[in-house]
Amino acid sequence: MNRTERELPVDQDRLPPHPDTERYSVTVCPPAVTIVSELVAASGVSKSDVINRAILLLGFVEQERAKGHDLMIRDTQGALERIHII
């Protein structure tokens, strides 16, 4: 399993009981529809996989923020910039 396939750490004691999978019906805003379509085309995975990955990524970011960590991105020159998700 490579780094991008690792499961995110989750405090199982804080989660309510749930089935292995669950179906949701959501309305997706137009900008998100565009991005999902672009990610499906670029990655070759399904819309469900793209959305699941996005949810897992946001969960990871929120867990790290709860620990007091910052989300940073490094540009091609090596400069760091803090990312703010509101």
C-alpha positions in Angstrom: 0.0 0.0 0.0 1.5 3.3 -1.0 1.2 6.6 0.9 -1.9 7.8 -1.0 -3.7 4.5 -0.3 -3.2 4.5 3.4 -6.3 4.7 5.5 -6.6 7.8 7.6 -6.3 7.4 11.4 -9.7 7.6 13.0 -10.7 7.5 16.7 -13.2 4.6 16.4 -14.6 5.4 19.9 -15.9 8.7 18.7 -17.8 7.3 15.7 -21.4 6.2 15.9 -22.1 2.6 14.7 -22.6 2.5 11.0 -22.9 0.0 8.1 -19.9 -0.8 6.0 -21.2 1.5 3.3 -24.0 4.1 3.1 -25.7 5.7 0.2 -26.2 9.5 0.2 -28.2 11.7 -2.2 -26.7 15.2 -2.3 -27.0 18.2 -4.5 -23.6 19.3 -5.7 -23.0 22.9 -6.6 -22.0 23.8 -10.2 -18.3 24.5 -9.4 -18.0 21.1 -7.6 -19.7 19.3 -10.5 -17.0 20.7 -12.8 -14.2 19.7 -10.5 -15.6 16.2 -10.0 -15.9 15.8 -13.8 -12.3 17.0 -14.3 -11.0 14.7 -11.6 -12.8 11.7 -13.1 -11.3 12.4 -16.5 -7.8 13.0 -15.1 -7.7 10.0 -12.7 -9.9 7.5 -14.5 -11.8 6.6 -11.2 -15.5 6.9 -10.7 -17.4 9.9 -9.4 -18.0 8.0 -6.2 -14.3 7.4 -5.7 -13.5 11.0 -6.3 -16.1 12.1 -3.8 -15.0 9.5 -1.2 -11.4 10.7 -1.6 -12.4 14.3 -1.2 -14.3 13.4 2.0 -11.3 11.4 3.4 -9.0 14.2 2.5 -11.1 16.8 4.3 -11.4 14.5 7.3 -7.6 14.2 7.4 -7.1 17.9 7.2 -9.6 18.5 10.0 -7.9 15.9 12.2 -4.5 17.6 11.7 -5.9 21.1 12.3 -7.5 19.8 15.6 -3.9 18.8 16.6 -2.8 22.4 15.9 -1.0 21.6 12.7 -1.0 23.8 9.6 -1.7 22.8 6.0 1.1 24.0 3.8 1.9 23.8 0.1 5.4 24.2 -1.4 5.8 25.9 -4.8 8.3 24.9 -7.4 10.9 27.4 -6.0 10.5 25.8 -2.5 8.6 28.6 -0.9 5.9 27.5 1.6 2.4 28.9 1.8 -0.2 28.2 4.5 -3.5 27.0 3.2 -6.7 28.2 4.9 -9.8 26.1 4.6 -12.9 27.8 6.0 
